[in-house]
Each structure stands twice: as structure tokens, then as C-alpha cells.
Amino acid sequence: MKDPRTVVRRMGWPESRSRALGTPLQPSVVYVAETPDALDDQYEGRTKGFSYAREGHPNAEVLAQAIDALEGAEGGIMLSSGMGAVGACMMALLNAGDHVVAGNQLYGRSLRMLKEDLPRFGIQTTFADPTDVESFRAALRPNTKLILLEVVSNPTLRVAEMAGLIALAKEHGVKVVVDNTFTTPRAYRPFDHGADVVIHSVTKLLAGHSDVTLGYVAAKDPADRKKIYDLAVTFGFTASPFDCWLGERGLYSFDLRFDRAESNAAALADALAEMPGVTRVLYPTRPDHPDHNRAIGLLGGRGGNMVSFEIKGGRAQTNAFVAAAEHIAFAPTLGDIGTTLSHPPSSSHRALSEEDRASLGISEGFFRVSVGVEPIELLIAEFREALEAAQ
Ligand SMILES: *Cc1c(COP(=O)(O)O)cnc(C)c1O
């Protein structure tokens, strides 16, 4: 019974012999311990329990364990964003004076972190081409501690030479960190191939509904895991209960969404190649993709849900195409349940000079599609009509 003199004393949770099927959301910041001895037991690992949400909470643990299972990982940590995961990993595993070798087509903010932010803390990065192991070998220095890779690059969908890069890193005692956001464990599980750390922007395909910003990181070595965990808790990079709860709900349909989006993407890529005004289509498992063999060997033929293509013409044609594709959301993200279209020259790659973009193969007519789960006939018809309108 509630004490009639005050409303602030909380009641317990109502009893129920049947359990909730849905995961309960636990927003509590703090947990009430029985005694100081009980708290000692908990902090020293003799019993399990939570104490303060920034250090851990049930919704983060449930979601992390689900992603752990997909990645073949243990002890994954939920962060407040994908960039929180990249940042926590870099800041925890590197010291001033260390050197990084990184793929030259990483996610834009990861490039910025390595180019602009980490140098202020005495950490230097050399960028190299992940489809060419020799370019990574040439970039190694005696103080190289870590290499940072994405398996499939954005937006040209090049496939990294993972086996050679991981072997090179082992040979030199360098840690391999893989941002697996684009590829997902459905196509490639970095830990199965010798990676040391796996990162996700859960915001994208894993959560899948563009309604939550979340990150995940798991490390093979428990000492690395502890460093990343302590840094994330200290700097406040960890994720909120509500975000984890929502992310978990999205994750339940991840494999269904991915498989459907992938088969749509393969069909859309083939259809685009035949459409008016399309000069180039990039999809990893197409025979005309430069890394076709690696997409088959490394990714087991799983091309993923991203397709890039190029249309003839300049800004007038790209504007006309986007305006005509009125039911395809023009939005610089990926992994939503629905199809989204992005234009790297005016969004993710706008900071690059035209020359630098050209060297990556990104012209004004370059588009990237994150393919969703719509009926494929509808998608193909919408792209065809918009392309016809643009020409
Ligand atoms: C989106 C993305 C990130 C950053 O994730 P946020 O959740 O937006 O912080 C990092 N890496 C890759 C490959 C991404 O696509």
C-alpha cells in the first residue's frame, strides 16, 4: 500500500505470473542496492547487477547480446552513435605518438576524426587503398598500432582485400578494427577472419527504421574490451535505455529486411544497367564490378543492399531526376526499411574538390541507392520513370 503522506516513495512492479513477451523498457538511471557489502559484491564481480545507467543497463545488455550473437562476439558495448563507437575505440586503444593506417574511402566523419581531431592528440593516420595490400604495407611505420577498415566502401562499393590486410596486420602485430556497418554480419563476420575489433553504426541496417541513433563495439581481447568500456563510460558515450529498446525492436527483423533488400538491390542494379541515360552501375556481385571475384569469395556472393550508378548530364539532370523520383526519399542515410537515394557530390563528398571526387570516380551524375524492401517491380518502374523524365 502506498503511504498516504507522500507520493514520492515508489511502489514495486505489479506481480504477474505470466511474463511480458516484449522486452520491458527500463529507463531507471540508478539501481538501489541492499547494503554496502552487496554493492562490493557487484562491483567486484561476485554477483551481477546494475548500479548506474551510464555504466550499463538491461536494455543495452539485451541489445548488445543480440548483436554479439550475430557477430560471433562477446561483451559488446552499446554506444550512443556509430561515431561514438568509432571514437571510443580510437581513443581507448591509441596513445599519443601512435600511428594508424586507414582505408581511404571510410565514412566521412571517420575520415574527419582521423584527419582533423586525432592529430591534436598526437595520433597520426596514413590513408591507403584497401583493395591493394601493398599500399597498406607501404604505409606501415614502426609505431603503427591499428588499421581501420570498412569491408565495402562508400559510395563506390569497392571490396577490401580483407584476407591479405588481416594477414599483413598479424605479421606486424597491428590491431585490425573493422567498421562492419555496410556489410553487416549477414555478409561478413570480421571475427571469423581474425579481426580484433568490430564496430557498427546500429543506426543503419541493424535497427533499420531511421528512428534511432546507436553504435556498437566489440573487442576480441578482454583487455581491449575493458579499455573501450572504461573510456566510453568515463566520456559518456554509452547509449540510453530507450534507444537500445527501440534498436532491439528493429533488430528482430534485420535478417528478413537484409535478405529482401539485397535481392531487390541485385535486381535493381541489373535493371538500371539497361535504363536510358545510365552510364555506369556499381554493385559488388555484378560481373562488371572491379571486385566481383572478391565479392563472390569474401562475401559469399552477398552483394548487400547498396547500389551506385551514374547518369549522363550535369546538375540540371541530377535535379530533374531527384525531383521526378518523388516517392524515393532523397536523404543522405542508408539502411532504412524503405529505399533512399543520396547524391554524394552534394552531400557526403561535398567537402572534396571536384578533382578529388573525380579520382574516386564520383561525377556530378553519381547516385547511391540504399535499397529497401518495397516490391521490386514498383522500384524498377519508379527509377525508370524518373530517369526518363530527367533525360
Ligand atoms: C553512418 C555510419 C557511421 C556513423 O554512424 P552514426 O550512427 O550516424 O554515428 C559510421 N560508419 C559507417 C560506415 C556509417 O555508415
The ligand as an SDF file (V2000), in Angstrom:
LIG
                    3D

 15 15  0  0  0  0  0  0  0  0999 V2000
   26.6090    6.0770  -40.5340 C   0  0  0  0  0  0  0  0  0  0  0  0
   27.9340    5.4490  -40.3910 C   0  0  0  0  0  0  0  0  0  0  0  0
   28.7330    5.7260  -39.2720 C   0  0  0  0  0  0  0  0  0  0  0  0
   28.3010    6.6840  -38.1900 C   0  0  0  0  0  0  0  0  0  0  0  0
   27.1750    6.2250  -37.5320 O   0  0  0  0  0  0  0  0  0  0  0  0
   26.1720    7.1810  -36.7070 P   0  0  0  0  0  0  0  0  0  0  0  0
   25.2810    6.2220  -36.0270 O   0  0  0  0  0  0  0  0  0  0  0  0
   25.4970    8.0650  -37.6960 O   0  0  0  0  0  0  0  0  0  0  0  0
   27.0360    7.9650  -35.7730 O   0  0  0  0  0  0  0  0  0  0  0  0
   29.9620    5.1010  -39.1750 C   0  0  0  0  0  0  0  0  0  0  0  0
   30.3920    4.2440  -40.1350 N   0  0  0  0  0  0  0  0  0  0  0  0
   29.6490    3.9640  -41.2220 C   0  0  0  0  0  0  0  0  0  0  0  0
   30.1780    3.0090  -42.2340 C   0  0  0  0  0  0  0  0  0  0  0  0
   28.3920    4.5480  -41.3930 C   0  0  0  0  0  0  0  0  0  0  0  0
   27.6570    4.2680  -42.4790 O   0  0  0  0  0  0  0  0  0  0  0  0
  1  2  1  0
  2  3  1  0
  2 14  2  0
  3  4  1  0
  3 10  2  0
  4  5  1  0
  5  6  1  0
  6  7  2  0
  6  8  1  0
  6  9  1  0
 10 11  1  0
 11 12  2  0
 12 13  1  0
 12 14  1  0
 14 15  1  0
M  END
$$$$
